[in-house]
Amino acid sequence: MRAPSWRNSTPYKFVLVDRDNLKQSIAGTILNKATDTAEAVTNAPATIVVVADPNASGTMEEKDYYLVDSAIAMEHLILAATEEGYGTCWIGAFNEKKVKEVLGIPDNYKVVALTPIGESAEGEEEKPHQPKKDVRDYFYVNKWNESYMDQNVKVLVHH
């Protein structure tokens, strides 16, 4: 609840789902059909769904800030869960209409994302991860494509 939002509007709400039948229904809405993602939703003690009222936030230059507000709040939740030793998985590809039906979410709300949350499975630490990206390819100073490594500036970025 400490996440910033458009004019402190807090347009998002969280639904914690811990009933097995509801988790199975939500897992069935996942669009990419990755079995490990659906299994994570089904097997985790809970799945958290973030929803938002688009009318409770702002729009600027055709950007709907309820999405930004919700993403910031969800990321705060994920970082806090990680700090406590729990595993999560950001899921954004799902049938929104079905999720809303399963959870009884009002029409004026949009389902933004969901994440299972729980202890990581045995051996999860050994699961291969994508290699870390080089920060020099993503962090510039003053102008586009001017790597902070090429600058005579001390920036608080570690790689």
TORPA-740982 format. One line per field, with one value per residue (C-alpha): residue in one letter; x, y, z. Coordinates in pm, 1 decimal, decimal comma, always signed. Last residue first. Layout:
<nodes>
rest = (a  ...)
east = (X  ...)
north = (Y  ...)
up = (Z  ...)
</nodes>
This chain:
<nodes>
rest = (h  h  v  l  v  k  v  n  q  d  m  y  s  e  n  w  k  n  v  y  f  y  d  r  v  d  k  k  p  q  h  p  k  e  e  e  g  e  a  s  e  g  i  p  t  l  a  v  v  k  y  n  d  p  i  g  l  v  e  k  v  k  k  e  n  f  a  g  i  w  c  t  g  y  g  e  e  t  a  a  l  i  l  h  e  m  a  i  a  s  d  v  l  y  y  d  k  e  e  m  t  g  s  a  n  p  d  a  v  v  v  i  t  a  p  a  n  t  v  a  e  a  t  d  t  a  k  n  l  i  t  g  a  i  s  q  k  l  n  d  r  d  v  l  v  f  k  y  p  t  s  n  r  w  s  p  a  r  m)
east = (+2685,8  +2639,6  +2459,2  +2505,7  +2648,7  +2986,1  +3030,8  +3321,8  +3099,2  +3164,3  +3049,5  +2720,4  +2653,7  +2556,8  +2288,9  +2025,7  +2155,0  +2224,3  +2362,5  +2242,2  +2140,9  +2012,9  +2304,2  +2554,0  +2343,7  +2459,8  +2175,3  +2179,4  +2168,1  +1823,1  +1773,9  +1848,4  +1664,7  +1910,4  +1734,7  +1405,9  +1549,4  +1260,2  +972,2  +983,3  +771,5  +456,7  +302,8  +123,5  +112,9  -157,3  -179,4  -396,5  -755,9  -966,2  -1243,3  -1567,6  -1729,9  -1710,0  -1485,2  -1680,8  -1365,3  -1434,0  -1619,3  -1343,8  -1080,3  -1289,6  -1321,3  -949,8  -837,5  -474,0  -132,2  +4,1  +156,7  +435,6  +579,5  +641,6  +864,0  +876,4  +1184,5  +1053,4  +1253,7  +1096,4  +748,6  +837,3  +976,5  +663,1  +431,2  +627,5  +612,7  +236,9  +201,3  +417,7  +230,5  -104,6  -8,6  +137,8  -172,8  -402,1  -187,8  -353,1  -111,5  -273,4  -61,5  -181,5  -456,1  -540,9  -652,0  -985,1  -1154,2  -928,1  -1049,3  -778,0  -726,3  -428,0  -467,7  -271,1  -239,3  -220,0  -75,7  +100,7  +17,1  -255,5  -94,1  +250,0  +99,3  -45,7  +297,0  +478,7  +232,8  +299,0  -37,9  +42,9  -316,5  -363,7  -738,8  -720,9  -486,1  -761,7  -1009,1  -756,4  -688,7  -1064,0  -1109,6  -811,6  -930,9  -640,9  -709,9  -585,6  -763,4  -570,0  -708,0  -584,6  -687,3  -460,3  -541,1  -218,9  -217,7  -139,6  +8,6  +304,4  +341,8  +305,3  +0,0)
north = (-440,6  -176,6  +149,5  +446,8  +674,4  +843,5  +1044,2  +1050,8  +887,6  +586,1  +340,6  +531,2  +426,1  +700,8  +531,0  +796,4  +1104,8  +1229,0  +903,1  +567,9  +244,3  -54,5  -197,5  -99,0  -297,8  -620,6  -868,9  -1149,8  -1493,4  -1653,5  -1883,7  -2252,2  -2434,5  -2511,2  -2286,6  -2463,1  -2789,3  -2831,4  -2603,4  -2235,1  -2138,3  -1956,8  -1693,1  -1738,0  -1413,1  -1226,7  -934,8  -643,8  -759,9  -459,4  -321,8  -154,6  -493,4  -601,8  -896,6  -1210,2  -1421,6  -1689,6  -1448,7  -1187,3  -1453,3  -1573,9  -1223,5  -1159,8  -1463,2  -1479,7  -1353,5  -1124,0  -1364,9  -1244,7  -1549,5  -1558,0  -1743,5  -1668,5  -1593,3  -1292,1  -1057,8  -1230,8  -1160,9  -793,9  -769,2  -932,5  -700,0  -391,9  -524,6  -560,3  -203,3  -64,8  -269,7  -151,3  +216,2  +172,0  -5,6  +248,7  +507,1  +458,5  +618,3  +802,3  +1113,3  +1124,4  +916,4  +918,7  +681,3  +594,0  +552,1  +258,5  +69,1  -179,6  -549,8  -732,9  -1108,2  -1288,7  -1663,8  -1866,2  -2184,7  -2246,9  -2575,1  -2459,2  -2127,2  -2287,0  -2570,9  -2320,0  -2157,6  -2493,0  -2609,1  -2315,0  -2278,2  -1924,1  -1816,9  -1877,0  -1905,7  -2268,3  -2170,4  -1936,6  -2224,9  -2441,0  -2159,5  -2122,3  -2494,7  -2498,1  -2205,6  -1971,1  -1666,9  -1331,0  -1052,6  -726,8  -380,7  -107,7  +253,2  +392,6  +758,3  +900,2  +1156,1  +869,8  +597,9  +543,9  +209,6  +227,4  +0,0)
up = (-1297,9  -1033,1  -1087,5  -856,8  -1121,0  -1098,8  -1414,3  -1658,7  -1912,3  -2134,4  -1864,9  -1833,0  -2187,3  -2427,7  -2637,4  -2579,2  -2408,0  -2053,7  -1919,3  -2045,6  -1876,2  -2073,0  -2274,2  -2005,3  -1755,9  -1919,8  -1903,2  -1651,1  -1808,9  -1819,1  -1525,8  -1490,2  -1210,9  -932,3  -680,6  -755,5  -621,8  -382,1  -478,9  -387,4  -89,3  -184,2  -406,0  -735,3  -926,5  -1112,4  -1347,7  -1462,1  -1418,3  -1514,9  -1291,8  -1407,1  -1469,1  -1103,9  -1010,4  -919,4  -881,8  -1143,4  -1373,8  -1359,0  -1431,7  -1727,6  -1876,3  -1828,1  -2026,9  -1923,5  -2030,0  -1756,9  -1507,7  -1278,2  -1100,7  -727,2  -481,2  -110,8  +99,6  +293,3  +68,3  -230,9  -92,6  -38,9  -393,0  -535,5  -341,6  -448,5  -806,2  -780,1  -651,9  -932,6  -1192,4  -1058,3  -1077,9  -1426,3  -1552,9  -1382,6  -1562,1  -1898,2  -2142,3  -2435,0  -2376,1  -2016,9  -1861,6  -1494,7  -1222,7  -1063,0  -1400,8  -1490,3  -1181,5  -1100,7  -1037,7  -894,9  -849,4  -580,7  -595,5  -278,7  -127,5  -459,3  -635,6  -877,3  -969,6  -1000,1  -1203,9  -1451,5  -1488,9  -1513,6  -1777,3  -2005,3  -2178,1  -2295,0  -2232,2  -1860,0  -1791,7  -1674,0  -1390,9  -1269,4  -1251,2  -1068,2  -819,7  -766,0  -694,4  -459,0  -248,0  -166,5  -381,5  -255,1  -443,4  -457,4  -527,1  -756,6  -821,3  -546,1  -626,0  -482,3  -763,3  -1002,8  -782,4  -553,4  -376,8  -0,4  +0,0)
</nodes>
